[in-house]
């Protein structure tokens, strides 16, 4: 059969050339020429007039921005394919044990139908810092608030120049010592009116001969007027605030303000300083700063895994369908548990498929651009930078240098080639079996 094909090629070379010519022209115009031009352009300066040799390639390892992109690409290559493949393997194995496997596969694979740009926009909203808009932080704050108390009045602050002063630990301290029979007045300001909608009117407690009494209230009257440091008729009490009596650095008494902002401490508080606990004025928990410099790369990798775990699942499920069931049953009959069957039988038999998925995803993450460009805000784009994005910025950004951009393109090609060669050799070996 092979000799017949060779005979046809030798007898009608022009016919073979006619069929191959269009493909060769397209290959040359769209692949060979761009690669050759990029290599040539990488040897010249920004203007393209002066030959600089390998200086542009040296820039890849000396420029801080490009070095950050190299580091992030290394993180991407190690983490993203591994996590996506592992999740795909878990999903593929689980779908064999559930009745609604088809629906589950459809749901997991559905993100593959979304473009990278659309996925980037979706996750830019998911990772919004404000829990009212960002789904991730909405979930985190809901879980957090279910197990932790929220601050009573996070916006309240001492009145400037008033008798209460803010401390380094976030607490508010009344400067004058507490006295039995003399109410301690602690005016606060800056509480938004919507937070005061359900608050009760503030009251001044009656003097007591055996207690230290006082009031914590919002010292502000809408429309102006009122007396600073005095409880006016329209002013509201701040309830639920922890009031402490502190003497020599130790808390000697503690209570909580009532609905009208009043409180009463035992006689032990006489001569101590009244302090409002800082926990009542801390900023509310707003979740993680997903788009901040420390989490931006893991956050973007998470969005990538969301998209490509379905791809890995489908390929692995197809390979899993070809695993001989007799082998699995024989292992179970011999006393192996499900984990041993999975680790010692299923994974080795799926090794070729897992290699295909890993290699495909590794090549894919080397070219990742859309997600990083869309999700990362301008303020943290440098921390999320990858080589493909840096290629775009170097070639077409504000301070464009197409020599460096071409060098990055050539470097990416060099990184991809070994992975492609390994993949081609593996495919040849499988075809020879």
C-alpha positions as CSV (number, residue, x, y, z in Angstrom):
1,X,0.0,0.0,0.0
2,X,2.8,2.4,0.9
3,X,4.6,1.6,-2.3
4,X,1.5,2.4,-4.3
5,X,1.2,5.8,-2.7
6,X,4.9,6.5,-3.5
7,X,4.3,5.5,-7.1
8,X,1.3,7.9,-7.5
9,X,3.4,10.7,-6.0
10,X,6.3,10.0,-8.5
11,X,4.0,9.6,-11.4
12,X,1.9,12.7,-10.8
13,X,4.0,15.2,-8.8
14,X,2.2,18.1,-10.3
15,X,-1.2,16.8,-9.1
16,X,0.2,16.4,-5.5
17,X,1.7,19.9,-5.7
18,X,-1.6,21.4,-6.8
19,X,-3.4,20.0,-3.8
20,X,-0.7,21.0,-1.4
21,X,0.0,24.4,-2.8
22,X,-3.0,26.3,-1.3
23,X,-2.3,24.9,2.2
24,X,1.5,25.6,1.8
25,X,0.7,29.2,0.8
26,X,-1.5,29.7,3.8
27,X,0.9,28.1,6.1
28,X,3.8,30.2,4.8
29,X,1.8,33.5,4.9
30,X,0.2,32.9,8.3
31,X,2.8,30.9,10.2
32,X,6.3,30.8,8.6
33,X,6.5,34.4,7.6
34,X,5.3,35.8,10.9
35,X,7.7,33.6,12.8
36,X,10.6,34.6,10.6
37,X,9.8,38.3,10.7
38,X,9.5,38.1,14.5
39,X,12.9,36.5,14.8
40,X,14.4,39.2,12.5
41,X,12.6,42.0,14.3
42,X,13.7,40.9,17.7
43,X,17.3,41.7,16.7
44,X,16.7,45.4,16.1
45,X,15.9,48.4,18.3
46,X,12.6,50.1,18.9
47,X,12.7,52.0,15.6
48,X,13.8,48.9,13.7
49,X,16.8,50.7,12.2
50,X,19.7,49.7,14.4
51,X,20.9,46.1,14.9
52,X,21.2,45.3,18.6
53,X,21.8,41.5,18.6
54,X,20.5,39.8,21.7
55,X,20.0,42.9,23.7
56,X,16.2,42.6,23.5
57,X,16.4,39.1,24.9
58,X,18.6,40.3,27.7
59,X,15.8,42.8,28.5
60,X,13.5,39.8,29.2
61,X,15.5,38.9,32.3
62,X,16.5,42.4,33.5
63,X,13.2,44.3,33.2
64,X,11.2,44.1,36.4
65,X,7.8,44.0,34.6
66,X,8.9,41.2,32.3
67,X,10.4,39.3,35.1
68,X,7.1,39.5,37.0
69,X,5.4,38.1,33.9
70,X,7.9,35.3,33.7
71,X,7.3,34.4,37.4
72,X,3.5,34.5,36.9
73,X,3.7,32.4,33.8
74,X,5.6,29.8,35.8
75,X,2.8,29.8,38.4
76,X,0.2,29.5,35.7
77,X,2.0,26.5,34.1
78,X,2.3,24.6,37.4
79,X,-1.0,25.4,39.0
80,X,-3.7,25.9,36.3
81,X,-3.2,22.7,34.3
82,X,-2.7,20.6,37.5
83,X,-5.9,21.9,39.2
84,X,-8.0,21.8,36.1
85,X,-6.9,18.2,35.3
86,X,-7.4,17.1,38.9
87,X,-10.9,18.5,39.0
88,X,-11.7,17.0,35.6
89,X,-10.5,13.6,36.8
90,X,-12.7,13.9,40.0
91,X,-15.7,15.1,38.0
92,X,-15.2,12.3,35.4
93,X,-15.1,9.6,38.1
94,X,-18.1,11.0,40.0
95,X,-20.3,11.2,36.9
96,X,-20.0,7.4,36.6
97,X,-21.7,7.1,39.9
98,X,-24.6,9.5,39.7
99,X,-27.9,9.2,37.8
100,X,-27.9,12.7,36.4
101,X,-24.4,12.4,34.9
102,X,-25.4,14.0,31.6
103,X,-26.9,17.1,33.2
104,X,-23.8,17.4,35.5
105,X,-21.5,17.1,32.5
106,X,-23.5,19.8,30.7
107,X,-23.3,22.2,33.6
108,X,-19.6,21.7,34.1
109,X,-18.8,21.9,30.4
110,X,-21.0,24.9,29.8
111,X,-18.4,27.6,30.6
112,X,-16.4,26.3,27.6
113,X,-19.1,27.9,25.4
114,X,-18.3,31.3,26.9
115,X,-15.6,33.4,25.3
116,X,-12.6,34.4,27.3
117,X,-13.7,38.0,27.1
118,X,-17.1,37.3,28.5
119,X,-15.7,35.1,31.2
120,X,-13.3,37.9,32.2
121,X,-16.2,40.3,32.5
122,X,-18.2,37.9,34.6
123,X,-15.4,37.3,37.0
124,X,-14.5,41.0,37.2
125,X,-18.0,41.3,38.7
126,X,-17.7,38.2,40.8
127,X,-14.5,39.5,42.4
128,X,-15.8,43.0,43.1
129,X,-14.8,44.2,46.6
130,X,-18.2,45.5,47.5
131,X,-20.3,42.5,48.8
132,X,-23.4,44.1,47.4
133,X,-22.1,43.5,43.9
134,X,-19.3,40.9,44.2
135,X,-20.6,37.4,44.5
136,X,-17.4,36.0,46.0
137,X,-17.4,38.6,48.8
138,X,-21.1,38.3,49.3
139,X,-20.7,34.6,50.1
140,X,-17.7,35.3,52.3
141,X,-19.4,38.0,54.3
142,X,-22.6,35.9,54.7
143,X,-20.6,33.0,56.1
144,X,-18.4,35.3,58.3
145,X,-21.4,37.2,59.7
146,X,-23.1,33.9,60.5
147,X,-20.4,33.0,63.0
148,X,-19.1,36.4,64.1
149,X,-20.8,39.4,65.6
150,X,-20.9,42.5,63.4
151,X,-19.7,45.8,64.8
152,X,-22.5,47.9,66.4
153,X,-21.7,51.3,64.9
154,X,-18.8,51.0,62.4
155,X,-19.1,54.6,61.2
156,X,-19.3,56.3,64.6
157,X,-16.4,58.6,65.5
158,X,-15.6,61.0,68.4
159,X,-16.6,64.6,67.9
160,X,-13.5,66.6,67.0
161,X,-12.4,68.6,70.1
162,X,-14.9,66.8,72.3
163,X,-14.4,64.9,75.5
164,X,-13.9,61.5,73.8
165,X,-10.6,60.6,72.0
166,X,-9.8,57.7,69.7
167,X,-7.1,55.3,70.8
168,X,-4.5,53.4,68.8
169,X,-6.4,50.1,69.4
170,X,-9.6,51.5,67.9
171,X,-11.3,52.1,71.2
172,X,-12.8,55.5,72.3
173,X,-11.7,56.9,75.7
174,X,-13.5,59.5,77.8
175,X,-10.6,61.8,78.9
176,X,-12.1,62.7,82.3
177,X,-12.4,60.1,85.0
178,X,-15.8,58.7,85.9
179,X,-17.6,59.8,89.0
180,X,-20.5,58.3,90.9
181,X,-23.4,60.7,90.8
182,X,-22.1,62.6,87.7
183,X,-23.3,61.1,84.4
184,X,-20.5,60.4,81.9
185,X,-21.5,61.9,78.5
186,X,-19.9,60.4,75.4
187,X,-21.0,62.2,72.3
188,X,-20.2,60.5,68.9
189,X,-20.8,61.7,65.3
190,X,-20.5,60.6,61.7
191,X,-23.2,57.9,61.9
192,X,-25.3,58.0,58.7
193,X,-28.9,58.8,59.1
194,X,-30.2,55.5,57.6
195,X,-28.4,53.6,60.3
196,X,-30.3,55.7,62.9
197,X,-33.7,55.0,61.5
198,X,-34.7,52.5,64.1
199,X,-32.6,54.0,67.0
200,X,-34.5,55.3,70.1
201,X,-34.2,58.9,71.2
202,X,-31.2,59.5,73.5
203,X,-31.8,60.0,77.2
204,X,-29.8,61.4,80.1
205,X,-29.8,58.9,83.1
206,X,-30.5,60.1,86.5
207,X,-27.6,60.5,88.9
208,X,-27.1,57.5,91.1
209,X,-25.3,57.4,94.4
210,X,-23.9,53.9,93.9
211,X,-23.4,53.7,90.1
212,X,-21.5,55.4,87.4
213,X,-24.1,56.3,84.7
214,X,-23.8,57.9,81.4
215,X,-25.0,58.1,77.7
216,X,-23.5,57.3,74.4
217,X,-25.4,59.1,71.6
218,X,-25.2,60.6,68.2
219,X,-24.5,64.3,68.9
220,X,-26.0,65.8,65.8
221,X,-29.4,67.4,65.1
222,X,-30.6,67.3,61.5
223,X,-30.9,70.8,60.0
224,X,-28.4,72.3,62.4
225,X,-29.0,73.7,65.8
226,X,-28.6,71.8,69.1
227,X,-25.8,72.1,71.7
228,X,-22.5,70.2,71.3
229,X,-21.9,67.8,74.1
230,X,-25.6,67.9,75.3
231,X,-28.4,65.5,74.5
232,X,-31.0,67.4,72.3
233,X,-34.5,66.2,71.8
234,X,-34.1,64.8,68.2
235,X,-30.7,63.1,68.9
236,X,-30.6,59.3,68.9
237,X,-29.0,56.9,71.4
238,X,-26.4,54.3,70.3
239,X,-27.4,50.9,71.7
240,X,-25.4,47.8,72.0
241,X,-22.0,49.5,72.6
242,X,-19.7,47.8,75.1
243,X,-18.7,50.3,77.9
244,X,-15.7,49.5,80.0
245,X,-14.3,51.1,83.2
246,X,-10.5,51.0,83.0
247,X,-8.2,51.5,86.0
248,X,-4.4,51.1,85.7
249,X,-4.8,49.4,82.3
250,X,-7.3,46.8,83.6
251,X,-11.0,46.5,83.0
252,X,-12.7,46.7,86.4
253,X,-16.3,46.8,85.2
254,X,-18.2,46.4,81.9
255,X,-21.7,46.9,80.6
256,X,-23.7,47.5,77.4
257,X,-25.6,50.6,76.4
258,X,-29.4,50.3,76.4
259,X,-31.8,51.3,73.5
260,X,-31.6,54.9,74.4
261,X,-27.8,54.9,74.7
262,X,-27.7,55.0,78.5
263,X,-25.5,52.7,80.6
264,X,-24.8,52.0,84.3
265,X,-21.5,50.7,85.8
266,X,-21.1,49.5,89.4
267,X,-19.4,51.6,92.1
268,X,-16.1,49.9,91.3
269,X,-15.9,52.2,88.2
270,X,-15.7,55.4,90.4
271,X,-12.5,57.2,89.5
272,X,-11.8,54.9,86.5
273,X,-11.8,56.0,82.8
274,X,-14.8,55.1,80.7
275,X,-13.8,53.4,77.4
276,X,-15.9,52.3,74.5
277,X,-14.7,48.9,73.1
278,X,-13.0,49.2,69.7
279,X,-14.8,46.1,68.4
280,X,-18.0,48.1,68.1
281,X,-16.4,50.6,65.7
282,X,-14.4,48.4,63.4
283,X,-15.1,48.4,59.7
284,X,-17.5,45.6,58.8
285,X,-16.0,42.6,57.2
286,X,-16.1,43.0,53.4
287,X,-14.4,39.7,52.3
288,X,-11.1,39.3,50.5
289,X,-9.4,41.8,48.2
290,X,-9.6,39.5,45.2
291,X,-8.4,42.1,42.8
292,X,-5.6,43.3,45.1
293,X,-1.9,42.7,44.4
294,X,-1.6,39.6,46.6
295,X,-4.7,37.6,45.3
296,X,-5.0,38.8,41.7
297,X,-3.1,35.9,40.1
298,X,-4.8,33.1,42.1
299,X,-8.2,34.8,41.4
300,X,-7.6,34.8,37.6
301,X,-6.4,31.2,37.7
302,X,-9.6,30.3,39.5
303,X,-11.6,31.8,36.6
304,X,-9.5,29.8,34.1
305,X,-10.1,26.6,36.0
306,X,-13.8,27.3,36.0
307,X,-13.7,27.4,32.2
308,X,-11.4,24.5,31.5
309,X,-12.2,22.0,34.1
310,X,-15.2,20.9,31.9
311,X,-12.8,20.4,28.9
312,X,-10.6,18.2,31.1
313,X,-13.6,16.3,32.4
314,X,-15.0,15.5,28.9
315,X,-11.6,14.1,27.7
316,X,-11.0,12.1,30.8
317,X,-14.5,10.7,30.8
318,X,-14.0,9.5,27.2
319,X,-10.8,7.8,28.3
320,X,-12.5,6.4,31.4
321,X,-15.2,4.8,29.2
322,X,-12.5,2.7,27.5
323,X,-11.1,1.4,30.8
324,X,-11.8,-2.4,31.0
325,X,-14.4,-3.0,33.7
326,X,-13.1,-6.5,34.2
327,X,-9.8,-5.1,35.5
328,X,-11.6,-2.9,38.0
329,X,-13.9,-5.7,39.2
330,X,-10.9,-8.1,39.5
331,X,-9.2,-5.6,41.8
332,X,-12.3,-5.3,43.9
333,X,-12.6,-9.0,44.1
334,X,-9.0,-9.3,45.3
335,X,-9.9,-7.0,48.2
336,X,-8.9,-3.6,47.0
337,X,-11.0,-0.7,48.3
338,X,-12.3,2.1,46.0
339,X,-9.4,4.4,46.8
340,X,-6.8,1.7,45.9
341,X,-8.7,0.9,42.7
342,X,-8.7,4.5,41.8
343,X,-5.0,5.1,42.6
344,X,-3.5,1.9,41.4
345,X,-5.8,0.9,38.5
346,X,-7.8,3.8,37.2
347,X,-5.1,6.5,37.2
348,X,-2.4,4.4,35.5
349,X,-4.8,3.3,32.8
350,X,-5.8,6.9,32.2
351,X,-2.2,8.2,32.2
352,X,-2.1,8.8,28.4
353,X,-5.3,10.8,28.5
354,X,-4.2,12.8,31.5
355,X,-0.9,13.6,29.7
356,X,-2.9,14.9,26.7
357,X,-5.0,17.1,28.9
358,X,-2.0,18.4,30.8
359,X,0.0,19.2,27.7
360,X,-2.9,20.9,26.0
361,X,-3.6,23.1,29.0
362,X,0.1,23.9,29.4
363,X,0.2,25.1,25.9
364,X,-3.0,27.0,26.4
365,X,-1.9,28.8,29.6
366,X,1.3,30.0,27.9
367,X,-0.9,32.0,25.6
368,X,-3.3,33.3,28.3
369,X,-4.1,36.9,27.7
370,X,-7.8,37.7,27.7
371,X,-8.6,36.8,31.3
372,X,-5.7,38.7,32.7
373,X,-6.3,41.8,30.5
374,X,-10.0,42.0,31.4
375,X,-10.1,40.9,35.1
376,X,-7.0,42.7,36.4
377,X,-7.6,46.4,37.2
378,X,-5.1,48.9,36.0
379,X,-3.8,49.3,39.6
380,X,-2.8,45.6,39.8
381,X,-2.2,44.7,36.2
382,X,1.6,44.8,36.8
383,X,1.2,42.1,39.6
384,X,-1.0,39.9,37.3
385,X,1.2,40.4,34.2
386,X,1.9,37.4,32.0
387,X,4.1,37.0,28.9
388,X,1.3,37.2,26.4
389,X,0.0,40.4,28.0
390,X,3.5,41.8,28.2
391,X,4.0,41.1,24.5
392,X,0.9,43.2,23.7
393,X,1.9,46.0,26.0
394,X,5.5,46.1,24.7
395,X,4.4,46.0,21.1
396,X,1.4,48.3,21.2
397,X,1.4,50.0,24.6
398,X,2.2,53.6,25.4
399,X,5.9,53.1,25.4
400,X,6.0,50.5,22.6
401,X,9.2,48.7,21.7
402,X,8.5,46.2,19.0
403,X,12.0,44.7,19.3
404,X,11.3,43.6,22.9
405,X,7.8,42.5,21.9
406,X,9.2,40.4,19.1
407,X,11.7,38.9,21.5
408,X,8.9,37.9,23.9
409,X,7.1,36.3,21.0
410,X,10.1,34.3,20.1
411,X,10.7,33.3,23.7
412,X,7.1,32.1,23.9
413,X,7.6,30.0,20.8
414,X,10.7,28.5,22.3
415,X,8.8,27.6,25.5
416,X,5.9,26.0,23.5
417,X,8.1,24.0,21.1
418,X,9.4,21.4,23.7
419,X,5.9,20.7,24.9
420,X,4.7,20.3,21.3
421,X,7.6,18.0,20.4
422,X,6.8,15.8,23.5
423,X,3.2,15.7,22.5
424,X,3.9,14.7,18.9
425,X,6.3,12.0,20.0
426,X,3.8,10.6,22.4
427,X,1.1,10.5,19.7
428,X,3.5,8.7,17.3
429,X,4.3,6.1,20.0
430,X,0.6,5.5,20.6
431,X,-0.1,5.1,16.8
432,X,2.6,2.5,16.5
433,X,1.0,0.3,19.2
